[in-house]
Protein backbone atom coordinates (compact mmCIF):
# COMPACT_ATOMS: atom_id res chain seq x y z
CA UNK A 1 0.00 0.00 0.00
CA UNK A 2 2.97 2.32 0.65
CA UNK A 3 4.12 1.77 -2.93
CA UNK A 4 0.70 2.76 -4.28
CA UNK A 5 0.60 5.90 -2.09
CA UNK A 6 4.07 6.88 -3.31
CA UNK A 7 3.03 6.32 -6.93
CA UNK A 8 -0.12 8.44 -6.54
CA UNK A 9 1.87 11.22 -4.86
CA UNK A 10 4.31 11.16 -7.77
CA UNK A 11 1.48 11.39 -10.31
CA UNK A 12 -0.10 14.33 -8.47
CA UNK A 13 3.25 16.16 -8.33
CA UNK A 14 3.81 15.50 -12.04
CA UNK A 15 0.34 16.81 -12.87
CA UNK A 16 0.87 19.93 -10.76
CA UNK A 17 4.14 20.78 -12.54
CA UNK A 18 2.39 20.27 -15.87
CA UNK A 19 -0.37 22.64 -14.75
CA UNK A 20 2.13 25.33 -13.72
CA UNK A 21 3.85 24.96 -17.09
CA UNK A 22 0.49 25.20 -18.87
CA UNK A 23 -0.40 28.35 -16.93
CA UNK A 24 2.90 29.98 -17.89
CA UNK A 25 2.35 29.14 -21.57
CA UNK A 26 -1.20 30.52 -21.40
CA UNK A 27 0.02 33.88 -20.07
CA UNK A 28 2.78 34.15 -22.65
CA UNK A 29 1.00 32.88 -25.77
CA UNK A 30 -2.68 33.54 -25.11
CA UNK A 31 -3.54 29.82 -25.42
CA UNK A 32 -6.88 28.45 -24.23
CA UNK A 33 -9.85 27.00 -26.00
CA UNK A 34 -13.44 27.75 -26.93
CA UNK A 35 -14.42 26.61 -23.42
CA UNK A 36 -13.24 29.89 -21.90
CA UNK A 37 -10.38 28.35 -19.90
CA UNK A 38 -7.21 26.36 -20.43
CA UNK A 39 -6.88 24.27 -17.25
CA UNK A 40 -9.19 23.43 -14.37
CA UNK A 41 -8.53 21.63 -11.09
CA UNK A 42 -11.10 20.68 -8.49
CA UNK A 43 -13.22 18.02 -6.85
CA UNK A 44 -15.53 15.40 -8.32
CA UNK A 45 -18.21 13.79 -6.14
CA UNK A 46 -20.05 10.80 -7.53
CA UNK A 47 -22.28 7.90 -6.70
CA UNK A 48 -19.52 5.31 -7.06
CA UNK A 49 -16.33 7.25 -6.35
CA UNK A 50 -15.06 10.73 -5.50
CA UNK A 51 -11.77 12.57 -5.68
CA UNK A 52 -9.60 15.05 -7.53
CA UNK A 53 -10.18 16.10 -11.16
CA UNK A 54 -7.73 17.92 -13.43
CA UNK A 55 -8.75 18.94 -16.96
CA UNK A 56 -6.44 20.55 -19.50
CA UNK A 57 -7.34 21.66 -23.03
CA UNK A 58 -4.88 20.96 -25.79
CA UNK A 59 -3.53 23.92 -27.75
CA UNK A 60 -5.75 25.34 -30.47
CA UNK A 61 -9.48 25.89 -30.61
CA UNK A 62 -10.49 22.29 -31.41
CA UNK A 63 -12.13 21.58 -28.00
CA UNK A 64 -10.01 18.52 -27.19
CA UNK A 65 -9.13 18.08 -23.52
CA UNK A 66 -7.32 15.55 -21.34
CA UNK A 67 -8.79 14.82 -17.92
CA UNK A 68 -7.17 12.95 -15.04
CA UNK A 69 -9.17 11.66 -12.07
CA UNK A 70 -7.62 10.44 -8.82
CA UNK A 71 -10.52 8.87 -6.95
CA UNK A 72 -11.40 6.41 -4.25
CA UNK A 73 -14.49 4.24 -3.95
CA UNK A 74 -16.79 4.52 -0.97
CA UNK A 75 -16.81 0.76 -0.32
CA UNK A 76 -13.10 0.03 -0.84
CA UNK A 77 -9.79 1.07 0.66
CA UNK A 78 -7.56 2.18 -2.18
CA UNK A 79 -7.44 4.54 -5.13
CA UNK A 80 -7.88 4.68 -8.88
CA UNK A 81 -6.18 6.84 -11.53
CA UNK A 82 -8.32 7.48 -14.62
CA UNK A 83 -7.10 9.18 -17.81
CA UNK A 84 -9.68 10.41 -20.33
CA UNK A 85 -9.58 12.09 -23.73
CA UNK A 86 -12.61 14.34 -24.28
CA UNK A 87 -14.14 16.30 -27.16
CA UNK A 88 -16.04 19.46 -26.15
CA UNK A 89 -18.79 21.05 -28.22
CA UNK A 90 -20.38 24.39 -27.40
CA UNK A 91 -24.14 24.46 -26.89
CA UNK A 92 -25.63 27.08 -29.26
CA UNK A 93 -27.20 30.19 -27.70
CA UNK A 94 -25.87 29.42 -24.17
CA UNK A 95 -22.54 31.11 -23.56
CA UNK A 96 -20.23 29.01 -21.37
CA UNK A 97 -22.22 25.74 -21.63
CA UNK A 98 -20.46 22.80 -23.27
CA UNK A 99 -21.40 19.19 -24.02
CA UNK A 100 -18.55 16.69 -24.01
CA UNK A 101 -17.89 13.00 -24.62
CA UNK A 102 -14.83 10.81 -24.47
CA UNK A 103 -13.10 7.59 -23.51
CA UNK A 104 -10.08 6.42 -21.58
CA UNK A 105 -8.71 3.85 -19.17
CA UNK A 106 -7.96 3.45 -15.47
CA UNK A 107 -5.76 1.53 -13.07
CA UNK A 108 -6.02 1.22 -9.33
CA UNK A 109 -5.50 -0.89 -6.27
CA UNK A 110 -7.96 -1.80 -3.54
CA UNK A 111 -7.32 -3.43 -0.22
CA UNK A 112 -10.15 -5.73 0.75
CA UNK A 113 -13.19 -7.04 -1.08
CA UNK A 114 -16.61 -8.12 0.07
CA UNK A 115 -18.13 -11.23 -1.49
CA UNK A 116 -20.72 -13.92 -0.87
CA UNK A 117 -19.77 -17.46 -0.06
CA UNK A 118 -22.51 -20.07 -0.09
CA UNK A 119 -22.77 -23.45 1.61
CA UNK A 120 -25.30 -25.87 0.18
CA UNK A 121 -27.30 -28.28 2.30
CA UNK A 122 -29.30 -31.13 0.78
CA UNK A 123 -32.38 -32.84 2.16
CA UNK A 124 -33.78 -35.86 0.39
CA UNK A 125 -37.53 -36.30 0.36
CA UNK A 126 -39.67 -39.07 -1.06
CA UNK A 127 -40.57 -37.30 -4.27
CA UNK A 128 -37.58 -35.08 -4.91
CA UNK A 129 -34.46 -33.55 -3.43
CA UNK A 130 -34.67 -30.14 -1.64
CA UNK A 131 -31.68 -27.81 -1.65
CA UNK A 132 -31.08 -25.23 1.09
CA UNK A 133 -28.46 -22.55 0.54
CA UNK A 134 -26.84 -20.59 3.35
CA UNK A 135 -25.08 -17.37 2.32
CA UNK A 136 -22.15 -16.04 4.31
CA UNK A 137 -20.92 -12.49 3.80
CA UNK A 138 -17.11 -12.60 3.75
CA UNK A 139 -14.40 -9.95 3.68
CA UNK A 140 -11.08 -10.63 1.99
CA UNK A 141 -8.24 -8.38 3.21
CA UNK A 142 -5.88 -8.93 0.25
CA UNK A 143 -4.79 -6.09 -2.07
CA UNK A 144 -6.11 -6.29 -5.63
CA UNK A 145 -4.86 -4.43 -8.70
CA UNK A 146 -7.65 -3.38 -11.06
CA UNK A 147 -7.56 -2.12 -14.66
CA UNK A 148 -10.36 -1.10 -16.96
CA UNK A 149 -11.85 1.03 -19.72
CA UNK A 150 -14.02 4.12 -19.28
CA UNK A 151 -16.50 6.20 -21.27
CA UNK A 152 -17.70 9.68 -20.28
CA UNK A 153 -20.60 11.93 -21.30
CA UNK A 154 -21.24 15.29 -19.66
CA UNK A 155 -22.19 18.95 -19.53
CA UNK A 156 -20.15 21.74 -18.00
CA UNK A 157 -20.81 25.42 -17.46
CA UNK A 158 -18.09 28.06 -17.21
CA UNK A 159 -19.39 30.77 -14.87
CA UNK A 160 -19.08 34.21 -16.46
CA UNK A 161 -16.67 36.57 -14.71
CA UNK A 162 -15.76 33.83 -12.17
CA UNK A 163 -12.88 31.35 -12.38
CA UNK A 164 -15.09 28.28 -11.83
CA UNK A 165 -16.61 25.52 -13.92
CA UNK A 166 -19.52 23.38 -12.71
CA UNK A 167 -20.04 20.05 -14.45
CA UNK A 168 -22.17 16.95 -14.36
CA UNK A 169 -21.18 13.70 -16.04
CA UNK A 170 -22.08 10.05 -16.54
CA UNK A 171 -19.07 7.69 -16.62
CA UNK A 172 -19.72 3.97 -17.16
CA UNK A 173 -16.66 1.74 -16.83
CA UNK A 174 -15.60 -1.87 -17.24
CA UNK A 175 -13.14 -3.29 -14.73
CA UNK A 176 -11.05 -6.45 -14.37
CA UNK A 177 -9.55 -7.37 -10.99
CA UNK A 178 -8.21 -10.65 -9.60
CA UNK A 179 -10.06 -12.78 -12.13
CA UNK A 180 -13.37 -10.92 -11.69
CA UNK A 181 -14.94 -8.58 -14.21
CA UNK A 182 -17.67 -6.03 -13.77
CA UNK A 183 -19.52 -3.22 -15.53
CA UNK A 184 -20.30 -0.22 -13.34
CA UNK A 185 -22.16 3.07 -13.74
CA UNK A 186 -20.94 6.28 -12.15
CA UNK A 187 -22.50 9.75 -12.26
CA UNK A 188 -20.93 12.77 -10.64
CA UNK A 189 -20.92 16.52 -10.09
CA UNK A 190 -17.65 18.42 -10.29
CA UNK A 191 -16.44 21.90 -9.42
CA UNK A 192 -13.13 23.15 -10.85
CA UNK A 193 -11.08 26.29 -10.34
CA UNK A 194 -9.92 27.47 -13.77
CA UNK A 195 -6.86 29.32 -14.98
Protein Blocks (a to p, Z undefined) as FASTA:
>chain_A
ZZmmmmmmmmmmmmmmmmmmmmmmmmmnopadfkopabdcdddddfkbgcdddddddedj
eopacdddddddfkbgcdddddddddddddehiahiacdddddddddddedjdddddddd
ddddfkbccddddddddddfbdcdddddddddddddddehiacdcddddddddddeehia
cddddddddddddZZ
